[in-house]
Amino acid sequence: MRRIWLYAGFLLWLPLGLASSAAPQPSVAREPIIIAHRGASGHAPEHTLASYRLAGRMHADYIEVDVRMTKDGKLIAMHDATLARTTNAETVYPHRSPWHVGDFSLAELKRLDAGSWFSKRFAGEPIPTLEDIMRTLEAERIDAPLYIELKQPGIEKAVVQLLQKHHDLQRGRIMFQSFHPESLQALRPLIPRGIPLIQLIGERETARIGPGELLGQVAVYADGIGLPLSLASKEWVDAAHSRGLIVHVYTVNDTRDLACLCSIGVDGLFTDYPDRPARIAACRSPFIIDPLLE
């Protein structure tokens, strides 16, 4: 979630009929949820089956999956818009720079090594499809729900159809987030009411508009916000909660940051290390959390 900005034409994406979809007011509950950022990405290469398996075994409350679409319409897990950082695409396809994900078919992507960049121990890890991930977690009886980020507009129906195929749209079994307001708005009529939609917010947008005005816009169609650690503050949390919005913060890998965020009442934390008991234990006391997840 490094691209921390919203579209400048934010207000253009607010159809009048969406006001009724705002979330109920948060209530006091046990603890913030722990979300495995790109899987257990501090221990294994991000967005690989190895990373997702580890996250499940480490008892993350949710596992984040960034979803993109291939040239032939398949849904894969990949954070970046290009393949260079986390695969050997430059070696396998040297003449296809800049290696945009959408320029490759699934068969072509399956030839790539998505693990060696992280460690030789993960050499040969393939890029998984969203369906690969769901089948693997189900087969291995890993019960952690998915927290899906839509990385590009226009893939909403395909994602929902696949989730329906695997019966993963039950209440509390999925969450969606995106930097693109239009993606969340397109999702709303396609999914059950109890599934939260989280609008990702970043520094560039907040330089132009204050928390109050921005959150008022978001509350029309979403159930919560995702804030980078650099923006997380009691002011933001209180302002969001006053509008019925939950607050999830990314990416939290330092124990001091975790304790501070818990003290101001955040509802969820993304971390690369969902297994670190000290981090999670710091949150085991009553804080605000989304009633949709209770």
PyMOL commands that set and color helices and strands:
alter all, ss='L'
color gray80, all
select helices_A, chain A and resi 10-13+16-21+49-57+89-92+101-103+106-109+120-122+130-139+156-165+181-190+203-206+211-218+229-231+234-242+255-263+277-281+291-293
alter helices_A, ss='H'
color red, helices_A
select strands_A, chain A and resi 27-29+33-36+62-69+75-77+146-150+174-178+197-200+224-228+246-250+268-271+287-289
alter strands_A, ss='S'
color yellow, strands_A
deselect
rebuild
show_as cartoon
